[in-house]
């Protein structure tokens, strides 16, 4: 295997990790929607999600002044963060 081929596979691995992070962010959004009852702040809800929904390498953050969730991407092929808008019921 040549060096160029090895580099291509390395980038592929990072892109697949980013894809998994996007799926995890969508799962977090679904969990937040299911557990949004009451007056708990978004940050408190995020902190209370199950351990299985947390990544030691990527932290879900609130972005756009409370209007979205975002997660850092590791690939250099696009934006630094990927975000999803929050429904009005979850916005701070």
Secondary structure, DSSP 8 states (H G I E B T S, - for coil): --HHHHHHHHHHHHHHHHHHHHHHHHHHHHHHHHT--SS--HHHHHHTS-GGG--SS---EEEGGGTEEEEE---SSS-SEEEEE--GGG--
